[in-house]
Amino acid sequence: MLKKDWRGFQNKKMCPNQLNIEFRQSSSKDWRIIQSIAHTTWPVTYGQLLSAGQLEYMLDLTYSEESIKQQMDREHQFIIGYHAGEPLGFASVEKQYNAPANLMIHKLYILPSFQGKGMGKAFLDYLTAFAIKTGHDMLTLKVFIKNQNAIRFYNHLGFHSIGEEVTDLGNGYAVLDYIMIKKM
């Protein structure tokens, strides 16, 4: 089970700008923090890429209390990053995704006020260290094909695209994502 693997894992990381980040494994009672970060981040990230209707639908679909708790029940582990006691972003991962040595990064969102300050890289460094510690040799993620900022970010950190995937979200909505990997 993923949750036990996080116990005792180093939970502090210094960013290039010397901001101290504390990473904490979340629990179901943290759903409001995750939801708040998503509702703040998504309009900035996707506001020019998705219709208002699709944005609202996807936020409701993915970040309701029930949905977050269901994701946790399916072994998606949420990690929240904190600076000076305040949440600055979150990630969600799943061990052994489609292969024993593959760690899937389902989500990585940083509040707009912390973007461009090394926080996303700090999250990925933390997740990479965890992946190595737990015997994974590959990170996988999916990124919306129109999200050029995220694609550049992941390419810069050593990820490359291995294909595309269409996901039907229901209600007439679908997304096209690149599947990106990084071997360690």
N, C-alpha and C positions, 0 to 999 in steps of 0.2 A: 504494500500500500504506500502511496506517495507520501502521505502526511508524516509517517515515521522517519522517512529519509531526510526531512528538513530539520528534524530536531538536532540541535548542536551544530548545525552548519553555520559558518561565519555569516553574521548578519549585518556587518557594517562595511561600507565601501567609500573610499575617498575618490571623488571625481577630479578630473583635471583642473577644475577651478577651485579645488579644495573644499567644496561643500560636502559635509558629512551626510551620507545617506544611510538610514537604517532600513533593512529589508525585513519584513515580517510576514510570516505565513498567515493568511487570513482564515477566518472561520465564517460560518454562515451568518453570524451576527454582524459581520463587516459589510453586508450587502449594500447598505446605504452609502458607504464610502466609495465602493466600486461604482455604484450607479451615479453618484454625484460627479466623479471624475469622467465617466463616459459622457454624461449629459453636458459637461463643460467642454470636453475635448472634441467630440464628434462634430458639432456644428462648425468648428474651426477647421477640422481635418477634411470633412466631407461636404461642407455646405455648398461649395462650388462644383462638386462632382456628382451629387445626387439630388433628386427632387426633394422638396420639403416633405412631401408625403412619404417617400421611401425612407428618408432619414428618420422621421418620427416612427414609422412602422418598425424599422430595424432596431432602433433604441428600445422600443416597447418589447419587441420580440426577444432581444438579447439581454436586456438589463433590468427587467422587472425582478422583484424579490424572488418570485417563484423560479424564473429562468436561471438566475444566478445560483440559487440553491440546487437546482437540477444539474447544472454544470458541475458543481462541486460533488454531487452524488455520483456523477459519471467520471470521477477521478481527475477533473480539471482542478489543478491547484492554483489558487490566486495568491500572488505575492504583492504586497503593497509597499511602496517605497515612501519613507518619511524623511523630511528635513526639518530640524528644529521642532519635532513633534507634529508637524503638519503633513498630511498626505500629499504627495506630488505626482503619483502615477501608480499604475499597476500592470502586472503581467499575469497571464494565465498559461500554464503548461500542462502537458500530459505525457507521462512516461510511456515508453515502449509503444509509440504510435506507429502502427502498421509494421513495425520491426522491433526486435528486442533492444537494439542499440540506438533508437531514434527518440529524441526528445522533441515533442511538438510544441512550438510556441503559438498558442491560439490567439493571444492578445498581448499587445504592448502599447499602452497609452500613457503619455506624459502631459500634465497640464500645460496649456500654452505658455504660461508665465515661466515655466522651467525648461521649455524647449530651447535647443541650441546652446545648452550649458553643460553638455556631457552626461545628462541624466539617462538618456536612452542607451548610450554606450555603457554606462555603469550597470544598468539593468541587464544588458546582454552579457557583460563580463561576469556578472553574478550568476546568470543562468548557465553560461558556459562552464564556469567552475563547478556548479552543481552537477551539470551533465557529466563532466569528466569524473567527478567523485562517485557518481552512481553508475558508472560503467557504460555511459552512452558515448558514441563516437560521431554522432551527427545531430545537428539542429535542423528542424524543418519549420517553415512558416508559410502562410499564404498572405499575399498582399494584393489589394484591389488594383487592378491593372491601370486605372486612371490616377492612382496616388503616386505621382512621380517623385514627390519629396521622400516618401517612405522607400520607394524602390532605390533611389540614389543612396539613402542612408544605409540600407541593408547591403547594397553592392559595395559600398565603401568599407563595410565591416566584414567583407569576405563571403557574403552569400551570393549565390548565382541561381538563375532561373533554370528549372528542369522541365517546365511545362506549364500548362494552363488548366484551369478547372472552372466550370460553371456550376454555381450553386443556386438551386431554385429555393427561394425564401417563402414562397406562397404569396397570396394576395396579388398575383401578377408581377411580382418583383423577382429579379435574379441578379447575381453578381458574377463577374468574370475576374478570377484571381490568377496571379502567377503563383506557382509553387516554387519556393526558393529553399535551397539547402546550404548548409555550411558543414563541411567535414572537418573534424578536429584531429 
